[in-house]
Amino acid sequence: MTQAAPTARTRPGDRAPLLDPPLLPLWAAVPVAAVAGLALDGAFPSLGWWPLAFVAVTLSLLTFIGRRAWGAVLVGAVFGATFFFPHVSWSSRFLGDDPLGWVPWVALAAVQTLFLAALSPLITLAYRWVPRWRATGPVRLVVLPLLVAGAWMTRELAMGSWPYGGFPWGRLGMSQSASPIAPVASWLGVSGLGFAMVLLCAMVIELLRRSWRAPVRRRAWVAALPAVALAALLLVTPQFPTADAGTLRVGAAQGDGPAAYSDERSPGDMLDSQLAASAPLEDHQVGLVVWPEGGVDSDPLADVGTAWALGDAARRYGAPLLVNAASSDGDLTYNRSFLWTEDGATANHSKRHPVPFGEYVPDRWLYGAIVPSLVNLLGREYTPGTDVPAVDTGDAVVGLAICFDVVFDDVIREGIDNGAQAFMFQTNNADFRGTDENLQQTAFARMRAIETGRSVVNLSTTGTSQVFGPDGAAGPALPADEPGLIVADVELRDGVTAGVALGPWLQVLLAGGTVLALVALAVAVRRRA
């Protein structure tokens, strides 16, 4: 009997092929990746069908199995484009009716797509190297999905931190703020929740692949136990407990003034709109009055009339005001929130992560040379703050996150570390009227409530504004594009959830562990070959 010569795909003694054949031919993988990207966008508001996130992840993973590096880049780019272009379409409204208004949208979505595509080979390498290392049932059903999920999250974490601080707006876990598995974030953080979601999808895929490769054997249900156990755990995990610390009665005013960058307005228009919306507070007894980002249109530290108006308002409402304005220290300008009393400002916090190309232009010399007409439209240059994102109102310590800061874990965690018993999120959505941006941000605020076990008051200049309980339960809300006032007893909580305490360590473990595992597998497979 003549022994067949080894092919290019196998070698004598190998337990598995050097490269699994593509599960989908490239001509089929490309449209599947496109459907996956659209499905992930549908998991976020305004559609907000959270189960679509699992559909999106599963379809996307199928396109990577057996792919080579450039094929992974291609399907990753298609997935990224069909997700990011609709997901951040609201950015086309930033410049109002300017003919160049489409440029920020296309630039942002294109950059995110390119980064996602460039990092996508991490996933296909996991699918390639784990079976070449070991092709046993437990390895394929557990180890491979673990590494695939780690590769997915490594890609997400990298995109959320670089360049210019990153753009963590489309994090997978954030799509689940209204789902029954959202409490998992209070144990693992938002990244941990996203990891668990990808892990479950990857486990299900390997179960199906196992059934395709071989006939169903007796006790085949044993192979399904890891996926079933994980799904059950996601569904039954309760909210991490925090301790009751009383309540704080909050008056939150949505003035619906001319707050967009391109709006025409006169000095004091924003202040007047906030005072008008807050007027009923003279007949209420509250412990804190909250105004949104940009609710004051002049620097109260430099303008005597504005300072007097805020002090007078604090006196008439019988409570301190948490207000926000552009404020300067010498040559530097900050997006700054103040706790203002009858006697003036007693505390302040400056936005930690100003929006690149929205609130400042990084490397202005470079981009100004490329698109000077667009860069010159943006005159403001906010400096990142360094102070603590929490203030003591006298009745409670409240954590702060100004607009874009809500998607950055470090700001939320630092607020908790400094004793925050509830969160006040001040935002300005006026630049994006008529889009999904305000609904997406409201969903992120809700997830932060669940993750931290803290009540959240999410207040916008133009809406949507809403209060969420420490478990994410939806409270009073104001619709978009209408002035209004919320008066609510906000629950205060003490204690740190596991998601806040362990979240950053888990992120390091996911990213570092994935890279080290891929390197180790590459070495092991090379030695074996």
N, C-alpha and C positions, 0 to 999 in steps of 0.2 A: 504494500500500500504506500502510495506517495503522499507525503505531508505537504499541504498547501503552503506556499511561501507567505510570510506575513505581508499584509497590505500596508499602505501608507497610514491607514487608520488604526491598525492594531499591531501589537508586537507580542512574541511568545512570552507567556507568563503574566501578561497584563490581566487584571481583573475586570477592566472595563475599556471601552473604546477610548482612544486619545481625545476624541471630540464627539459628543453626542450629535447626531444629525439635527439640523434645525427642525424644531417642532412645526414651524410655519415657514413656507418658502417666502423669500423676501417680498415677492409681489403681493402676498397675502398679509405679511406682517405689517407692512406700511399702513394699509387702511385700518387694520386692527389697532395699531398704535394711535391712529387719528381718533377712532371711536373712544379709546381709553382716555385720551386727553379731554375730549368733550364731556365724557362721563364724570371725570374728576371736577371739572368746572361746575357741572350740575349738582355736585354734592355740596357746594357752597351757595350761600344766598346770591341772587334772589330766589332761584329755584329751591335750593336747600334740601335736596333729597339725599340725606346722608348715606343710605345704602349704596348709592352709586359710587362711593369711594372704594368699596370692596370690589365692585365690578371693574372699576378703572385699574386698580392695582393688579387684579388677576389678569386682565387682558394685556396690560403692559408687560408683566412678567413673561407671559407666553411668547411675546415677540423677541425676548432675549435668549431663550433657550437654544443652544446650538449656534448662536450667531458668532461671527468673528468680530473683531474690534470695530472695523469701519461699518459693518452692518449694524452693530449696537449703537454707534454714533448716529446713524441714519434714523433708526426707529426711535431713538431717544429724542432726536430733533423733531420728529413728527409729533410725538407725544407732547413735548414741551411747547411746540407752537400751537397745537390745538387746545392746550390748556391755558397758556399764559396770554395769548392774544385776546380771547374773550374774557379771561379772569380779570385782567387789568385794563380793559377797554375804557374804564372810567377816566384813566389818565389823559385821554384825548380831550377832556373838558378843562384841563388845568389852565390853558391859555385862553379860555373863553372862545370868542369868535375869530381869533387870529388865524390867518391862512396856514400858519405853521403849527396849528394845534395838534395835528396828527403826529408830529415828530416825537414828542415825549412818549406817547403810547407805543409807537413802532420801536423806538430805541429801547425802552424798558423791556417790552416783550421779547424783542430779538436777543438782547443780551442775556436774559434769563434762559431763553431757549438754547443759546449757544453753550452756556455753562452746564445746563442739564445734559445736553448732548455729549459734551466733552467728558463728563463724569460717568456716563452710562456704561462704558465698558467694565466698570467695577462689578456690575451685576452679572454681565455675561461671563466674566472671569470666574465668578463664584460657581456658576452653572458648569463651567468647563473643568475647573480643577478639582472640585470636591469629588466627583465620580471617578476621576483618574487616580485620586489618592486612595479612596475606598468606595466600593460600589455596593456595600451591604445595605440591607433594608433599613436598619436604624440610622445609618449615615444619610441615606437619601431622604428619609422621612423626617429627620430631626436636625441633623447637623447642617445639611444643605440649606433648608429653609432658614435656619438661624443666620447663616452667613449671607444669604440673599437679602434678608431683612436688614442686616447690618450694613450691607452695601447700599441699599436704598436710603437708609437714614444717614449714612456718611455723605452721600450726595446732597441730601437735604440740608444737613448741618453746614456743609461747606458753602452752599449757595446762600445760606442765611447769615453768613458771617464775613463774606468777602465778595467783591471789593467794596471799599467805602462803608464798611460796617455790615454789608449784605442786605438782602431783601427777603426776610422770612415771612412774606405775606401769604404764600400758598402752602404752608405746612400741612401735611396730611392730617395730623391729629386735630387741627383747628376745624376741620370739616365736621366734627362729631359733637359740636356743642349742644345740639338738640337730640342726640341719640341716647339710647339706654346704656351705652358703654362709656359715656363721658366721665363718670366717676373714676374710671381707671386713671385718669390724669391726676387725680388727687393723691395717687400712690406712686405713679411713675413719671409724672410730668407730661407735657404735650409730646415731647419726642418719644418718651417711653410708650405712650398710647399709639403713636404712629408706628413704632417698631412692632408692637403686638399685632396691629392690623396687617402689616405686610407679612409677618410671620404666619398668621393664620391663612392668608391667601396662598402663600408658598407651600404650606403643608397640604392644603387641599389639592393644589396642582400635582404634587408628588404622589398623593394617593391615587389620583386619576391616572397618572402616568404608570404607576405600578400595576393598576388593573389592566391597562392597555398592553403592557409588556408581557404579562403572564396570566394564565387563567386563574380565576378566583379559587383560593384554597380554603380548606377548613380553618376556622378560627381567624379568617381574614379580618374580622372586626378588631383584632388586636392592633393591627396597623393603623386603624383610625383613631385609636385612643388618644394620642397626643393632640390631634386637631380638635377632637370632640371636647377634651378636657380644657383646652385653651379657649374655645368658643364659649363653653359654659362659664369659665372663670371671668371672661370679659363681661358676660351678661349679668352675673350675680355679684360682682364686686361692689360693695357699698361705698359711700362717700367716706373719706378719711375723716375721723372725728376731730372737731375743734371745740374749744370751750366757750360757752356763752359768757359775754362780757357786758350785757345790757344793750341799750339802743341809743341811737343818736338821731334826733329829728332834723331832717335835712330839707331845705328848700332849694330846688334846682330850677333855674330859669333859662329857657330857650328863647332868646330874643328875636331870632330870624331876621337879623339886620343885614346890611350890605357887606358881608364878611369875605366875599371872594376876592382873590388877588386882582381880578380885572373889573370888579364892581366900581361904579362911580359913587362917590360918597363925599360928604363934607365932614370936617373935623367934629368929633363928638357923636356922630350918627350911631355908631355901635354902642357907645355908652348909654345913649338915650334909649335905644331899643332894649337893652338889658334892664335899665331902670323901669321902663314901662312894663316889661314882663314880670318884674319882681314886685311891683307895687302892692299886690294883694298880701305880701308877707307882713305888711304893717298890722294886719289883723290876725296873724298867726304867731305862735310862739315856737321858734325853731332854735336849734343849737348851732347850725352852720348854714350859710347861704353859698351856693356854688354857681359860678358862671363859667361858660365854656372858654375854650382856647380863643384868643382874639376878641374876647368880650369887651375889652377896654382898648380903644384905638389910639391912645397916647400913653407915654411913659408916666405912670403916676409918681415916680421918683423925681421926674424933671418938670412936670406940669402941675403947678399949684392948684389950678382949678379942678383937675381930675382928682388929685389927692383929697381935696375938700369934699368933692361929690361922693367919693367912696367912703370917707369917714362919716359923712352925714347919713349915707345909706346904712352903714353899720349901726349907727345910733338909732335910726328909725326902725330897723328890723330887730334890734335887740340881740344881734348875733354877729360874729365875724364873717367876713366875705372871703371866699377863695376865688380870686380873680386871675386873669391872665392878660399879659400885654407884652409887646416888644419893649425891652428895657436895655439901656446901655450902661456899660462900665468903661469909661474912657473911650477907646477906639473900638471896643468889642460890643456887639449887640447880641442879646440873648432872648430866646422865647421863654418867658419867665412867668411863673405863677407866684402870687403873693397871698399870704394870709393877712387880711386888712381889717383893722379894728378902728374904733373911734380915734385912737391915738396914732394911726398909721400902720405901716407894715411891721409885723412881728416875726415873720418867717417867710422864706421864699425857696423856690426850686426852679432850676432852669432845665429845659428839655435836653435830655441826654443824647438823643440820636436825631438831630435835624435831618430832614429829607434831602438826600443828594439831588441836585438839579431842581429842587423844589424850594428849599429854604437856604441853600447855599450851593455854589458851584465848585466842586473839588477840581483841583488842577485847572483853574480858570484860564491860565495862560495857554494850556493845550487845547481845551475845547473852544475857547474864544477864537483861536486861530482856525479851527475847523468850521465852526458854525457861528460866526460872530453875531449875525442878526438875531439868532435865537438866544444865545448866552446873554447878550446885552439887554434882553427883555427882563431878565431877572436881576433886579437891583439889590435885593436884600441879601445879606450874608450873616446868617445866625451862627454863633459859636457854640459848640457842644458844652453843656453844663457839667459840673463835677460835684455838685452838692447832693445831699441826701434827698431821695425822692419820698419824703414823708414830713408831715408837719403835725405839731401838737396843737389842737384847737382849744385846749383847756378841758373839754369834755371827753375827748378821744384823740387817738393818734390815727391819722388817715394817710394812706399811701397814695402816691400820685403817679400818673403816667400821662404825658401830654401827647395826644394824638398818635403819631407813628410809634411812640415808645411802647404802646400796648403790646406790640408783637415781639418785644425783646425781653427775654427771660431775666437778664441781669437787672433790669429796672424793677421788675416785679419782685424778684428775690431780695433785692436790697431794701425795698420798702418793708417787706416782712421782717427782715433782719433788724430793722430799726423800729419795730413795734407796731406796725400798721395793723389796725383792728378792722378797717374797711378801706375800700379804694374809691377814689374820685378820679375818673378818667375824663379829662377836658379835651375836647376835640373841635375842629372846625372842618365841616364837610361842604362848605359853601362852594368851593371850587369845583365840586363834582355833583352839583344838583342834577337830579333826574337820572342818576346812575345807581349801580349796585354797591358802590363803595361804602356808603353809610351802613348798609345792611351787613356787609362783610365785617366791618369794624365792630358793629354791635354784637355779632356772633363771637368775635374774638374776645370781647369784653365778658361775655357770658362764660366762655371757657376759662377765663382767668378766675372768675368767681368760683367755679368748680375746682379748679386746680389748687387754689390757695385756701379754700374754705372761708372766704371772706365775701361780704356783700360788696356789690359794685354799683356805683352811680355813674353811668355813662352819659355824659352831657355834651351835646353838640350845639353849635350856633344855629343850625338850620334843621337838625334832626338827622337820623332818628335818635331820640334820647330815651333811656330806659333804666330802671332799677332792677338789679338781680339779687336774689338772696344768696347766702353762703353755699347753697347747693345748686345754684344756677336757676332756681325757680324764677320765672318771669314776673316782675312786679309792674308798677305804674309806668306808663310810656307816653311819649308825645310823638305825634306823626311828623313827618318831614314837611318843611316849608310852611310851618305855622308857628307863631309865637305861643308860648304856653308856660305853665309852671307845674312842677311836681313837688308836693309836700308829702314826705314819707318817713316813717320810723324805720331807720336802717339798723339791722342787727349788727352788733359788734362781736368780734370773736378774737380769742387768744389762742396761741399754740401754732405750731408749724406742721403743715402736712408733709407726708413722706415725699410727695411729688415735688415740693419746693426744696426740701432738704437734700434729697437724693438725685433730683433732676440733673444738675450739672455734672455730677460724678457719672451718672448713667450715660450722658452724652459723650464724655471722654472715653468711657469704656466702649461704647458703640463705635465711635470713629477710630480710636486707637486700636481696639481689638480687631476690627474688621481689616484694617490695613496690615497689621501684624500677621493675622491669619492668612491673608492672601499672599503675603511675602513667604511665609512658612510653607504654604501649599506649593507655591511656584518652585521653591528650592527642592521640596520633597519629590514633586513630580519630575523635575529635571534630573535629579539623581537617579530616580527609578528608570527613567527612559534611557 
